[in-house]
Amino acid sequence: MPAAQGYGWAQFEFGDSVGRKDRGRRYTILRKLGWGMHSSTWLARDEVGKRFVAVKALTGHMTELNEDAAYWEAEALRVVSAAPPSPHCVRLLDEFTVPGRGSAGSHRCFVSPVYGGDVKALSNARTAPFALPTAKRIILHLLRGIAHAHSRDVVHTDIKHDNIFFSTDLETTDIERWMKEDPSRRHPPEMSQDGIVQAAVSQPLPLISDALAARATYLLSDFGCAFSSKLHDDRTITTLPLRAPESFLGGEWDTPADIWAFGCLVFELAVSRSLFQYRVNQKHGLTEVENMLYQMILLTGDESFRAAQLSVCPLAGDYFNAGCQLKKEPPVFQWPLEDVIGTHGKAIPPTEVSAMAEFMHRCLRLDPDERATADELLQDPWLEGADN
């Protein structure tokens, strides 16, 4: 799948040496940890630092976009990693570009410490929601990472389970033992545009136990969609169920869009269910976007969008009338967050429900100017003791 068609994944061989030419190719590729639409991540040995590291290799297509400054990942990583760094943001140790093979193009590579995995994998391995103390720990650490990024004028724009990593307690000898017990593997040969290839099998680190999850360090990762605050275009951002209303309406967005997504994630992490459902509402004849806006009005308790906000959103006229009501006039009623949490969060103690709802409400305001900042949310009493 070539770079020219929007792909071009790295085709590393186990044992390949990569790195900056002027500093020697100090990283030895050992296995593939995982991959996504725009990159793959590899376990490597730093032959100079005598430690294991992770090497994220962008696809050839994304490397071209980064070089053309169409994406801002490299700069965002440099900014959030500059001294003093945060233990709750991914840390950039090194970066370089390596030539790819065949039609894959070149690959921009980012080196980071080895992390244990992501919260999505941790959640998928469970049959029940996280215990509330663990969920609150993840929420607190994620919020610290967001606050750090925002303090450096970085808007993440893609906050979700997949992009929350957690620390690993594995020592060098533990990783060596794991690799010996489960050697790096490749898929069977298959035909490609460049001839026969054998893709590396993704072999992530073993998932941690509930006990380790309860005391792990969590951090914000993957700044591939990040932008500098107040320096971006009006493109849509964030996965659909977590997308802020201003983005649906084509309006300007900034750090409050991250806060909206974070508020939705608070519910998901504690309840193991999406707060907003991106789907058609057949009962009231609403499209997916209309239904999202409708749910936002009901769940935030803000009653409706205000004229001042809608007047600066280019797409508002597609959904709202002159009275700031949805054109299809679905019934508006009170749907308190306390009731939603109480209904779906069976494991959440009743004493926590009101405080959690109030915390979420500070994030989920229709008007982005009314949302709390990450620093303000860090002072919320609901998070007291979450680091214990």
C-alpha contacts under 8 A as a table, 3 or more apart, distances in Angstrom:
res1	aa1	res2	aa2	distance
1	M	5	Q	7.10
1	M	7	Y	5.71
1	M	8	G	5.75
1	M	9	W	7.71
1	M	103	S	7.75
1	M	104	A	7.40
1	M	192	S	7.22
1	M	193	Q	7.05
2	P	5	Q	5.60
2	P	6	G	6.95
2	P	7	Y	5.34
2	P	8	G	4.56
2	P	9	W	7.95
2	P	60	G	7.83
2	P	103	S	4.86
2	P	104	A	5.05
2	P	105	G	7.67
2	P	193	Q	7.61
3	A	6	G	5.11
3	A	7	Y	4.42
3	A	8	G	4.08
3	A	9	W	7.83
3	A	59	T	7.03
3	A	60	G	4.89
3	A	61	H	4.59
3	A	103	S	6.25
3	A	104	A	5.08
3	A	105	G	5.91
4	A	7	Y	7.02
4	A	8	G	7.75
4	A	61	H	6.66
4	A	103	S	7.65
5	Q	61	H	7.77
6	G	60	G	7.97
6	G	61	H	5.18
6	G	62	M	7.75
7	Y	37	M	7.87
7	Y	38	H	7.33
7	Y	59	T	5.91
7	Y	60	G	6.45
7	Y	61	H	5.51
7	Y	62	M	7.83
7	Y	104	A	7.28
8	G	59	T	4.86
8	G	60	G	4.70
8	G	61	H	6.21
8	G	103	S	6.75
8	G	104	A	3.80
8	G	105	G	6.33
9	W	38	H	7.85
9	W	39	S	6.59
9	W	40	S	6.98
9	W	57	A	7.91
9	W	58	L	7.15
9	W	59	T	4.53
9	W	60	G	6.53
9	W	104	A	6.04
10	A	39	S	7.93
10	A	40	S	7.12
10	A	57	A	6.53
10	A	58	L	7.47
10	A	59	T	6.31
10	A	60	G	7.69
10	A	100	G	6.33
10	A	101	R	7.63
10	A	104	A	6.78
10	A	107	H	6.76
11	Q	100	G	7.09
11	Q	101	R	6.64
11	Q	199	A	7.17
12	F	16	D	6.56
12	F	29	I	7.31
13	E	16	D	5.49
13	E	29	I	7.22
14	F	28	T	7.90
14	F	29	I	5.43
14	F	30	L	5.09
14	F	31	R	6.25
14	F	184	S	7.95
15	G	28	T	5.60
15	G	29	I	5.21
15	G	30	L	5.97
16	D	28	T	5.60
16	D	29	I	5.30
17	S	25	R	5.42
17	S	26	R	6.61
17	S	27	Y	5.48
17	S	28	T	4.58
17	S	29	I	6.40
18	V	25	R	4.62
18	V	26	R	6.39
18	V	27	Y	5.26
18	V	28	T	6.47
18	V	29	I	7.50
18	V	98	V	7.09
19	G	23	R	7.45
19	G	24	G	6.52
19	G	25	R	4.16
19	G	26	R	5.69
19	G	27	Y	6.04
19	G	95	E	7.75
19	G	96	F	6.08
19	G	97	T	7.63
19	G	98	V	7.42
20	R	23	R	5.33
20	R	24	G	5.96
20	R	25	R	5.85
20	R	26	R	7.85
20	R	95	E	7.75
20	R	96	F	5.58
20	R	97	T	7.49
21	K	24	G	5.24
21	K	25	R	6.24
23	R	26	R	7.48
25	R	28	T	7.97
26	R	46	D	5.81
26	R	47	E	5.36
26	R	48	V	6.23
27	Y	44	A	5.84
27	Y	45	R	5.44
27	Y	46	D	4.74
27	Y	47	E	6.10
28	T	44	A	5.12
28	T	45	R	5.12
28	T	46	D	6.72
28	T	47	E	7.27
29	I	42	W	6.70
29	I	43	L	6.23
29	I	44	A	4.44
29	I	45	R	6.79
30	L	42	W	7.19
30	L	43	L	5.56
30	L	44	A	5.22
30	L	45	R	7.22
30	L	184	S	7.28
31	R	42	W	5.66
31	R	43	L	5.35
31	R	44	A	7.26
31	R	184	S	5.51
31	R	185	R	7.80
31	R	200	A	7.39
31	R	202	S	7.72
31	R	203	Q	7.29
32	K	35	W	8.00
32	K	40	S	7.46
32	K	41	T	6.04
32	K	42	W	4.30
32	K	43	L	6.12
32	K	184	S	7.85
32	K	200	A	6.24
32	K	201	V	6.47
32	K	202	S	5.03
32	K	203	Q	6.05
32	K	204	P	7.55
33	L	40	S	7.77
33	L	41	T	5.49
33	L	42	W	5.16
33	L	43	L	6.22
33	L	202	S	5.05
33	L	203	Q	4.90
33	L	204	P	4.41
33	L	205	L	7.26
34	G	40	S	5.84
34	G	41	T	5.38
34	G	42	W	7.15
34	G	202	S	4.79
34	G	203	Q	6.70
34	G	204	P	6.31
35	W	38	H	7.93
35	W	39	S	5.82
35	W	40	S	3.92
35	W	41	T	5.91
35	W	202	S	7.37
36	G	39	S	5.40
36	G	40	S	6.08
38	H	58	L	5.90
38	H	59	T	5.53
38	H	62	M	6.31
39	S	56	K	6.61
39	S	57	A	5.44
39	S	58	L	4.18
39	S	59	T	5.18
40	S	56	K	5.79
40	S	57	A	5.45
40	S	58	L	6.63
40	S	59	T	7.64
41	T	54	A	6.59
41	T	55	V	5.55
41	T	56	K	4.30
41	T	57	A	6.16
42	W	54	A	5.61
42	W	55	V	5.08
42	W	56	K	6.36
42	W	57	A	7.83
43	L	52	F	7.01
43	L	53	V	6.10
43	L	54	A	4.86
43	L	55	V	6.40
43	L	114	V	7.64
44	A	52	F	5.74
44	A	53	V	5.36
44	A	54	A	5.93
44	A	55	V	6.67
45	R	50	K	7.00
45	R	51	R	5.85
45	R	52	F	4.52
45	R	53	V	6.04
46	D	49	G	5.37
46	D	50	K	5.43
46	D	51	R	5.34
46	D	52	F	5.88
46	D	53	V	6.46
47	E	50	K	5.13
47	E	51	R	7.25
51	R	172	T	6.87
52	F	113	P	7.44
52	F	114	V	6.66
52	F	172	T	7.02
53	V	111	V	6.70
53	V	112	S	5.95
53	V	113	P	4.91
53	V	114	V	5.01
54	A	111	V	5.67
54	A	112	S	5.31
54	A	113	P	5.85
54	A	114	V	5.13
54	A	115	Y	7.91
55	V	109	C	6.28
55	V	110	F	5.66
55	V	111	V	4.62
55	V	112	S	6.60
56	K	109	C	5.38
56	K	110	F	5.13
56	K	111	V	6.40
57	A	107	H	5.73
57	A	108	R	5.79
57	A	109	C	4.40
57	A	110	F	6.67
58	L	61	H	7.90
58	L	62	M	5.89
58	L	63	T	5.81
58	L	107	H	5.34
58	L	108	R	5.42
58	L	109	C	6.29
59	T	62	M	5.26
59	T	63	T	6.07
59	T	104	A	7.23
59	T	105	G	7.72
59	T	106	S	7.65
59	T	107	H	5.92
59	T	108	R	7.81
60	G	63	T	5.02
60	G	64	E	6.32
60	G	100	G	7.59
60	G	104	A	5.40
60	G	105	G	4.47
60	G	106	S	5.13
60	G	107	H	5.44
60	G	108	R	7.98
61	H	64	E	5.29
61	H	65	L	6.51
61	H	105	G	7.38
62	M	65	L	4.95
62	M	66	N	6.08
63	T	66	N	5.07
63	T	67	E	6.15
63	T	106	S	6.71
63	T	107	H	5.69
63	T	108	R	5.45
64	E	67	E	5.12
64	E	68	D	6.19
65	L	68	D	5.02
65	L	69	A	6.21
65	L	70	A	5.05
65	L	71	Y	5.97
66	N	69	A	4.95
66	N	70	A	5.73
66	N	71	Y	4.92
66	N	72	W	6.53
66	N	73	E	7.31
66	N	74	A	7.56
67	E	70	A	7.55
68	D	71	Y	7.75
69	A	72	W	6.31
71	Y	224	G	7.18
71	Y	225	C	6.99
71	Y	226	A	7.80
71	Y	227	F	7.95
72	W	75	E	5.61
72	W	76	A	6.09
72	W	224	G	7.02
72	W	225	C	7.24
72	W	226	A	6.23
72	W	227	F	6.13
73	E	76	A	5.07
73	E	77	L	6.11
73	E	223	F	5.34
73	E	224	G	4.70
73	E	225	C	6.77
73	E	226	A	6.22
74	A	77	L	5.27
74	A	78	R	6.33
74	A	110	F	7.99
75	E	78	R	5.06
75	E	79	V	6.12
76	A	79	V	5.09
76	A	80	V	6.21
76	A	154	V	6.63
76	A	223	F	6.57
76	A	226	A	6.64
76	A	227	F	7.35
76	A	228	S	7.66
77	L	80	V	5.38
77	L	81	S	5.92
77	L	90	V	7.79
77	L	91	R	7.17
77	L	92	L	6.04
77	L	223	F	6.79
78	R	81	S	5.18
78	R	82	A	6.05
78	R	92	L	6.60
79	V	82	A	5.41
79	V	152	R	6.60
80	V	85	P	6.53
80	V	86	S	7.76
80	V	89	C	7.11
80	V	91	R	7.49
80	V	148	H	7.27
80	V	149	A	5.93
80	V	152	R	6.50
80	V	154	V	7.87
81	S	84	P	7.50
81	S	85	P	5.04
81	S	86	S	7.48
81	S	89	C	7.76
81	S	90	V	7.51
81	S	91	R	5.20
81	S	92	L	5.82
82	A	85	P	5.69
85	P	89	C	7.67
85	P	91	R	7.40
86	S	89	C	5.55
86	S	145	G	7.02
86	S	148	H	6.75
87	P	90	V	7.57
87	P	145	G	7.84
87	P	217	T	7.80
87	P	219	L	6.90
88	H	141	H	6.04
88	H	142	L	6.69
88	H	144	R	6.24
88	H	145	G	4.56
88	H	217	T	7.36
88	H	218	Y	6.04
88	H	219	L	3.88
88	H	220	L	6.00
89	C	145	G	5.09
89	C	146	I	8.00
89	C	148	H	7.54
89	C	149	A	7.67
89	C	219	L	4.93
89	C	220	L	4.74
89	C	221	S	6.15
90	V	112	S	7.21
90	V	219	L	6.41
90	V	220	L	6.12
90	V	221	S	5.06
90	V	222	D	7.64
91	R	112	S	5.69
91	R	113	P	7.07
92	L	95	E	7.63
92	L	110	F	6.66
92	L	111	V	5.92
92	L	112	S	5.08
93	L	110	F	7.57
93	L	111	V	5.33
93	L	112	S	5.24
93	L	113	P	7.45
94	D	110	F	6.06
94	D	111	V	4.99
94	D	112	S	7.26
95	E	108	R	7.41
95	E	109	C	5.52
95	E	110	F	4.60
95	E	111	V	5.98
96	F	108	R	5.94
96	F	109	C	5.39
96	F	110	F	6.91
97	T	106	S	6.79
97	T	107	H	5.46
97	T	108	R	4.31
97	T	109	C	5.78
98	V	106	S	5.76
98	V	107	H	5.38
98	V	108	R	6.61
98	V	109	C	7.51
99	P	105	G	6.67
99	P	106	S	4.35
99	P	107	H	6.30
100	G	103	S	7.81
100	G	104	A	5.63
100	G	105	G	5.02
100	G	106	S	4.59
100	G	107	H	6.25
101	R	104	A	5.66
101	R	105	G	6.70
101	R	106	S	7.96
102	G	105	G	7.04
102	G	194	D	5.84
103	S	193	Q	7.65
103	S	194	D	6.77
114	V	168	T	7.63
115	Y	165	F	6.68
115	Y	166	F	6.04
115	Y	167	S	5.00
115	Y	168	T	5.65
116	G	165	F	6.98
116	G	166	F	5.45
116	G	167	S	5.11
116	G	168	T	4.53
116	G	205	L	6.13
116	G	206	P	7.71
116	G	207	L	7.19
116	G	208	I	7.69
117	G	121	A	7.21
117	G	122	L	7.82
117	G	165	F	5.51
117	G	166	F	5.94
117	G	167	S	7.69
117	G	204	P	7.13
117	G	205	L	6.85
117	G	207	L	7.25
118	D	121	A	5.68
118	D	122	L	6.54
118	D	161	H	7.01
118	D	162	D	5.59
118	D	163	N	6.56
118	D	164	I	5.47
118	D	165	F	4.23
118	D	166	F	6.16
119	V	122	L	4.79
119	V	123	S	5.92
119	V	161	H	5.31
119	V	162	D	6.15
119	V	163	N	7.64
119	V	164	I	5.64
119	V	165	F	6.10
119	V	166	F	7.17
120	K	123	S	5.07
120	K	124	N	6.03
120	K	161	H	4.76
120	K	162	D	5.05
120	K	164	I	7.89
121	A	124	N	5.07
121	A	125	A	6.24
121	A	162	D	7.65
121	A	207	L	7.96
122	L	125	A	5.44
122	L	126	R	6.96
122	L	207	L	6.73
122	L	208	I	7.84
123	S	126	R	5.40
123	S	129	P	7.44
123	S	130	F	7.47
124	N	127	T	7.71
126	R	129	P	7.18
128	A	272	S	7.58
129	P	269	L	7.29
129	P	270	A	6.46
129	P	271	V	5.79
129	P	272	S	5.15
130	F	134	T	6.16
130	F	135	A	5.67
130	F	269	L	6.94
130	F	270	A	6.40
130	F	271	V	7.81
130	F	272	S	7.71
131	A	134	T	5.40
131	A	135	A	6.23
131	A	270	A	7.63
131	A	347	A	7.82
132	L	135	A	4.90
132	L	136	K	6.01
132	L	270	A	6.09
132	L	347	A	7.81
132	L	348	I	6.67
133	P	136	K	5.15
133	P	137	R	6.19
133	P	214	A	7.32
133	P	386	A	6.47
134	T	137	R	5.02
134	T	138	I	6.31
134	T	213	A	6.89
134	T	214	A	4.92
134	T	215	R	7.82
135	A	138	I	5.17
135	A	139	I	6.14
135	A	269	L	5.66
135	A	270	A	5.51
136	K	139	I	4.87
136	K	140	L	5.99
136	K	270	A	7.61
136	K	383	L	6.84
136	K	386	A	5.66
137	R	140	L	5.15
137	R	141	H	6.15
137	R	214	A	7.46
137	R	386	A	5.08
137	R	387	D	5.83
138	I	141	H	5.29
138	I	142	L	5.96
138	I	217	T	7.94
138	I	218	Y	5.94
139	I	142	L	5.17
139	I	143	L	6.06
139	I	266	V	6.43
139	I	269	L	7.72
140	L	143	L	5.10
140	L	144	R	6.30
140	L	378	L	7.41
140	L	383	L	6.69
140	L	386	A	6.83
140	L	387	D	7.64
141	H	144	R	5.06
141	H	145	G	6.35
141	H	217	T	7.11
141	H	218	Y	5.50
141	H	219	L	6.28
142	L	145	G	5.04
142	L	146	I	6.25
142	L	164	I	7.14
142	L	218	Y	6.47
142	L	219	L	5.70
142	L	220	L	5.92
143	L	146	I	4.98
143	L	147	A	6.05
143	L	262	F	7.82
143	L	374	A	6.31
143	L	377	L	7.95
143	L	378	L	7.10
144	R	147	A	5.02
144	R	148	H	6.13
144	R	374	A	7.52
144	R	378	L	7.41
145	G	148	H	5.09
145	G	149	A	6.24
145	G	219	L	6.05
145	G	220	L	5.47
146	I	149	A	5.11
146	I	150	H	6.05
146	I	156	H	7.84
146	I	220	L	7.07
146	I	258	D	7.85
146	I	374	A	6.63
147	A	150	H	5.10
147	A	151	S	6.02
147	A	373	T	7.99
147	A	374	A	4.98
147	A	375	D	5.89
148	H	151	S	5.08
148	H	152	R	6.57
149	A	152	R	5.22
149	A	153	D	6.48
149	A	154	V	5.11
149	A	155	V	6.92
149	A	156	H	7.51
150	H	153	D	4.78
150	H	154	V	5.11
150	H	155	V	6.26
150	H	229	S	7.98
150	H	255	T	6.76
150	H	374	A	7.93
151	S	154	V	7.40
153	D	228	S	5.79
153	D	229	S	5.00
154	V	226	A	6.65
154	V	227	F	5.89
154	V	228	S	4.80
154	V	229	S	5.55
154	V	255	T	7.85
155	V	226	A	5.53
155	V	227	F	5.31
155	V	228	S	6.02
155	V	229	S	5.78
155	V	254	D	6.51
155	V	255	T	5.39
155	V	258	D	6.89
156	H	159	I	6.64
156	H	223	F	6.09
156	H	225	C	6.46
156	H	226	A	4.32
156	H	227	F	6.62
156	H	258	D	6.68
157	T	225	C	6.13
157	T	226	A	5.80
157	T	227	F	7.61
157	T	237	I	5.81
157	T	238	T	5.44
157	T	257	A	7.04
157	T	258	D	5.88
158	D	163	N	7.66
158	D	223	F	7.87
158	D	225	C	6.36
158	D	226	A	7.54
158	D	237	I	6.98
158	D	238	T	4.70
158	D	239	T	6.86
158	D	258	D	7.73
159	I	163	N	6.27
159	I	164	I	7.80
159	I	220	L	7.88
159	I	238	T	7.06
159	I	258	D	6.80
159	I	261	A	6.36
159	I	262	F	6.82
160	K	163	N	5.49
160	K	164	I	6.85
160	K	239	T	7.86
160	K	242	L	7.97
160	K	261	A	7.64
160	K	262	F	7.95
160	K	265	L	6.95
161	H	164	I	5.50
161	H	265	L	7.82
162	D	165	F	7.61
163	N	220	L	6.15
163	N	221	S	5.06
163	N	222	D	5.81
164	I	218	Y	6.59
164	I	219	L	5.58
164	I	220	L	4.96
164	I	221	S	5.85
165	F	218	Y	5.62
165	F	219	L	5.28
165	F	220	L	6.43
165	F	221	S	6.38
166	F	216	A	6.32
166	F	217	T	5.54
166	F	218	Y	4.31
166	F	219	L	6.16
167	S	216	A	5.83
167	S	217	T	5.26
167	S	218	Y	6.40
168	T	208	I	7.95
168	T	216	A	7.51
170	L	173	T	7.88
170	L	174	D	5.47
170	L	175	I	6.39
171	E	174	D	5.09
171	E	175	I	6.45
172	T	175	I	5.29
172	T	176	E	6.23
173	T	176	E	5.01
173	T	177	R	6.11
174	D	177	R	5.12
174	D	178	W	6.19
175	I	178	W	5.00
175	I	179	M	6.15
176	E	179	M	5.19
176	E	180	K	6.24
177	R	180	K	5.11
177	R	181	E	6.19
178	W	181	E	5.15
178	W	182	D	5.97
179	M	182	D	5.06
179	M	183	P	5.17
179	M	184	S	7.05
180	K	183	P	5.53
184	S	200	A	7.95
184	S	201	V	7.49
184	S	203	Q	7.51
185	R	200	A	6.15
185	R	201	V	5.57
186	R	198	Q	6.00
186	R	199	A	5.67
186	R	200	A	4.24
186	R	201	V	5.02
187	H	198	Q	5.57
187	H	199	A	5.47
187	H	200	A	6.05
187	H	201	V	5.94
188	P	198	Q	5.94
188	P	199	A	7.78
189	P	196	I	6.21
189	P	197	V	5.55
189	P	198	Q	4.70
189	P	199	A	7.80
190	E	196	I	5.40
190	E	197	V	5.58
190	E	198	Q	6.39
191	M	194	D	7.85
191	M	195	G	5.56
191	M	196	I	4.45
191	M	197	V	6.33
192	S	195	G	5.03
192	S	196	I	5.84
192	S	197	V	6.64
194	D	197	V	7.78
208	I	212	L	5.91
208	I	213	A	6.30
209	S	212	L	5.21
209	S	213	A	6.07
210	D	213	A	4.90
210	D	214	A	6.16
211	A	214	A	5.27
211	A	215	R	7.04
212	L	215	R	5.42
212	L	216	A	5.87
213	A	216	A	5.09
222	D	225	C	7.79
223	F	226	A	5.02
227	F	231	L	6.98
227	F	232	H	6.21
228	S	231	L	5.29
228	S	232	H	6.73
229	S	232	H	7.33
229	S	254	D	6.05
229	S	255	T	6.90
230	K	254	D	6.52
234	D	250	G	6.85
234	D	251	G	7.06
234	D	252	E	6.26
234	D	253	W	7.59
235	R	247	S	7.97
235	R	250	G	7.87
236	T	247	S	5.75
236	T	248	F	7.30
236	T	250	G	7.47
237	I	243	R	6.81
237	I	247	S	6.78
238	T	242	L	6.37
238	T	243	R	5.18
238	T	244	A	7.99
238	T	261	A	7.67
239	T	242	L	5.63
239	T	243	R	5.93
240	L	243	R	5.10
240	L	278	Y	6.74
241	P	274	S	7.14
241	P	275	L	7.63
241	P	276	F	5.51
241	P	277	Q	6.20
241	P	278	Y	5.78
242	L	260	W	7.23
242	L	261	A	4.74
242	L	262	F	7.98
242	L	264	C	6.00
242	L	265	L	7.60
242	L	276	F	7.53
243	R	247	S	6.73
243	R	248	F	7.23
243	R	257	A	7.46
243	R	260	W	7.39
243	R	261	A	6.21
244	A	247	S	5.56
244	A	248	F	6.81
244	A	257	A	5.48
244	A	260	W	5.72
244	A	261	A	6.71
245	P	248	F	5.13
245	P	249	L	6.26
245	P	293	L	6.92
245	P	296	M	7.87
245	P	366	L	6.63
246	E	249	L	5.05
246	E	250	G	6.21
246	E	251	G	4.97
246	E	252	E	6.66
246	E	253	W	6.43
246	E	257	A	7.91
246	E	313	C	7.11
246	E	368	P	7.70
247	S	250	G	5.12
247	S	251	G	5.76
247	S	252	E	7.20
247	S	253	W	6.59
247	S	257	A	8.00
248	F	251	G	7.71
248	F	289	V	7.23
248	F	315	L	7.88
249	L	313	C	5.52
249	L	314	P	6.59
249	L	315	L	4.80
249	L	316	A	5.46
250	G	313	C	5.49
250	G	314	P	5.55
250	G	315	L	5.49
250	G	316	A	7.77
251	G	312	V	6.41
251	G	313	C	4.26
251	G	314	P	6.39
251	G	315	L	7.77
252	E	313	C	7.52
253	W	256	P	7.17
253	W	257	A	6.07
254	D	257	A	5.74
254	D	258	D	7.61
255	T	258	D	5.39
255	T	259	I	6.77
256	P	259	I	4.85
256	P	260	W	6.30
256	P	368	P	5.50
256	P	369	D	7.41
256	P	371	R	6.48
256	P	372	A	7.93
256	P	373	T	7.24
257	A	260	W	5.17
257	A	261	A	6.46
257	A	368	P	7.25
258	D	261	A	5.17
258	D	262	F	6.07
259	I	262	F	4.92
259	I	263	G	6.12
259	I	363	C	5.64
259	I	364	L	7.78
259	I	371	R	7.32
259	I	372	A	7.64
259	I	373	T	7.17
259	I	374	A	7.07
260	W	263	G	5.11
260	W	264	C	6.46
260	W	363	C	5.41
260	W	364	L	5.44
260	W	365	R	7.75
260	W	371	R	7.88
261	A	264	C	5.18
261	A	265	L	6.26
262	F	265	L	4.93
262	F	266	V	6.26
262	F	363	C	7.42
263	G	266	V	5.19
263	G	267	F	7.03
263	G	360	M	5.22
263	G	361	H	7.78
263	G	363	C	5.11
263	G	364	L	6.12
264	C	267	F	5.53
264	C	268	E	6.56
264	C	274	S	7.47
264	C	275	L	6.13
264	C	276	F	7.84
264	C	360	M	7.62
264	C	364	L	7.76
265	L	268	E	4.78
265	L	269	L	5.88
265	L	274	S	7.97
266	V	269	L	5.38
266	V	270	A	6.24
266	V	360	M	7.10
267	F	270	A	5.30
267	F	271	V	5.70
267	F	272	S	7.42
267	F	273	R	7.26
267	F	274	S	7.18
267	F	275	L	6.36
267	F	341	I	7.73
267	F	360	M	7.86
268	E	271	V	5.24
268	E	272	S	4.71
268	E	273	R	4.98
268	E	274	S	5.42
268	E	275	L	6.78
269	L	272	S	5.58
269	L	273	R	7.88
270	A	345	G	7.24
270	A	348	I	7.77
271	V	341	I	7.63
271	V	344	H	6.52
271	V	345	G	5.00
273	R	344	H	7.91
274	S	277	Q	6.67
276	F	292	M	6.81
276	F	295	Q	6.83
276	F	296	M	7.84
277	Q	292	M	6.99
278	Y	288	E	5.54
278	Y	289	V	7.26
278	Y	291	N	7.25
278	Y	292	M	6.11
279	R	287	T	7.24
279	R	288	E	4.58
279	R	289	V	7.93
279	R	291	N	7.00
279	R	292	M	7.86
280	V	285	G	7.58
280	V	286	L	5.86
280	V	287	T	4.87
280	V	288	E	4.58
280	V	291	N	6.50
281	N	284	H	5.86
281	N	285	G	5.77
281	N	286	L	4.92
281	N	287	T	6.48
281	N	288	E	7.13
281	N	291	N	6.01
282	Q	285	G	4.77
282	Q	286	L	6.40
283	K	286	L	7.88
284	H	328	K	7.79
284	H	330	P	5.99
285	G	328	K	7.74
286	L	289	V	7.80
286	L	290	E	5.37
286	L	291	N	5.44
286	L	328	K	7.56
287	T	290	E	5.08
287	T	291	N	5.91
288	E	291	N	5.14
288	E	292	M	6.24
289	V	292	M	5.02
289	V	293	L	6.32
290	E	293	L	5.17
290	E	294	Y	6.08
290	E	319	Y	6.74
290	E	326	L	7.91
291	N	294	Y	4.85
291	N	295	Q	6.08
292	M	295	Q	5.18
292	M	296	M	6.19
293	L	296	M	5.03
293	L	297	I	6.35
294	Y	297	I	5.23
294	Y	298	L	6.44
294	Y	326	L	7.69
294	Y	330	P	7.83
295	Q	298	L	5.12
295	Q	299	L	5.97
296	M	299	L	5.33
296	M	300	T	5.82
296	M	366	L	7.41
297	I	300	T	5.75
297	I	301	G	6.45
297	I	302	D	6.19
297	I	303	E	5.62
297	I	304	S	5.56
297	I	305	F	7.59
297	I	332	V	7.86
297	I	366	L	7.69
298	L	301	G	5.85
298	L	302	D	7.67
298	L	303	E	6.82
298	L	332	V	6.63
298	L	333	F	6.38
298	L	334	Q	6.04
298	L	335	W	5.50
298	L	336	P	7.82
299	L	334	Q	7.55
299	L	335	W	5.45
299	L	336	P	6.02
299	L	337	L	6.10
300	T	303	E	7.66
300	T	336	P	7.60
300	T	337	L	7.51
300	T	361	H	6.53
300	T	364	L	6.10
300	T	365	R	6.17
300	T	366	L	7.23
301	G	334	Q	6.70
301	G	335	W	7.31
301	G	336	P	6.87
302	D	305	F	7.42
302	D	365	R	7.13
302	D	366	L	6.92
303	E	332	V	7.62
304	S	324	C	6.94
304	S	325	Q	6.80
305	F	309	Q	6.97
305	F	310	L	6.93
305	F	324	C	6.20
305	F	325	Q	7.70
305	F	366	L	6.50
305	F	367	D	7.45
306	R	309	Q	5.51
306	R	310	L	6.36
306	R	324	C	6.51
306	R	367	D	7.91
307	A	310	L	5.11
307	A	311	S	5.86
307	A	323	G	7.96
307	A	324	C	6.21
308	A	311	S	5.37
308	A	312	V	7.06
309	Q	312	V	5.78
309	Q	313	C	6.82
309	Q	367	D	6.82
310	L	313	C	5.13
310	L	316	A	5.62
310	L	324	C	7.63
311	S	314	P	7.64
311	S	316	A	7.46
313	C	316	A	5.47
314	P	317	G	7.22
315	L	318	D	5.53
315	L	319	Y	7.46
316	A	319	Y	5.61
316	A	320	F	5.86
317	G	320	F	5.35
317	G	321	N	6.72
319	Y	326	L	5.68
319	Y	327	K	5.80
320	F	323	G	7.63
320	F	324	C	5.49
320	F	325	Q	5.29
320	F	326	L	4.43
320	F	327	K	5.06
321	N	324	C	5.44
321	N	325	Q	5.61
321	N	326	L	6.28
321	N	327	K	5.35
322	A	325	Q	7.45
325	Q	329	E	6.83
326	L	329	E	5.33
326	L	330	P	7.30
335	W	339	D	7.03
335	W	340	V	7.54
336	P	339	D	5.41
336	P	340	V	6.71
337	L	340	V	5.01
337	L	341	I	6.07
337	L	357	A	5.50
337	L	361	H	7.81
338	E	341	I	5.22
338	E	342	G	5.97
338	E	353	V	6.04
338	E	354	S	5.91
338	E	357	A	5.51
339	D	342	G	5.00
339	D	343	T	5.98
340	V	343	T	5.15
340	V	344	H	6.18
340	V	345	G	7.88
341	I	344	H	5.43
341	I	345	G	5.09
341	I	353	V	6.60
341	I	357	A	7.44
342	G	345	G	5.42
342	G	346	K	6.50
342	G	348	I	7.65
342	G	350	P	7.56
342	G	353	V	6.76
343	T	346	K	6.71
345	G	348	I	5.39
346	K	349	P	7.86
348	I	352	E	6.66
348	I	353	V	6.90
349	P	352	E	5.46
349	P	353	V	6.83
350	P	353	V	5.33
350	P	354	S	7.86
351	T	354	S	7.11
351	T	355	A	7.92
352	E	355	A	5.55
352	E	356	M	6.03
353	V	356	M	5.21
353	V	357	A	6.09
354	S	357	A	5.07
354	S	358	E	6.16
355	A	358	E	5.15
355	A	359	F	6.17
355	A	382	W	5.85
356	M	359	F	5.04
356	M	360	M	6.22
356	M	382	W	6.53
357	A	360	M	5.13
357	A	361	H	6.03
358	E	361	H	4.95
358	E	362	R	6.41
359	F	362	R	5.40
359	F	363	C	7.02
359	F	377	L	7.64
359	F	380	D	7.19
359	F	382	W	7.01
360	M	363	C	5.22
360	M	364	L	6.13
361	H	364	L	4.96
361	H	365	R	6.63
362	R	365	R	6.68
362	R	371	R	5.69
362	R	372	A	5.56
362	R	377	L	7.91
363	C	371	R	5.19
363	C	372	A	5.92
364	L	371	R	6.69
365	R	368	P	6.44
365	R	370	E	6.15
365	R	371	R	5.57
366	L	370	E	7.81
367	D	370	E	5.55
367	D	371	R	7.16
368	P	371	R	5.42
372	A	376	E	6.00
372	A	377	L	6.37
373	T	376	E	5.15
373	T	377	L	6.26
374	A	377	L	5.09
374	A	378	L	6.28
375	D	378	L	5.20
375	D	379	Q	7.07
376	E	379	Q	5.56
376	E	380	D	7.13
377	L	380	D	5.18
378	L	383	L	7.29
379	Q	383	L	7.66
380	D	383	L	5.99
380	D	384	E	7.43
381	P	384	E	5.26
383	L	386	A	5.39
384	E	387	D	7.88
385	G	388	N	5.46
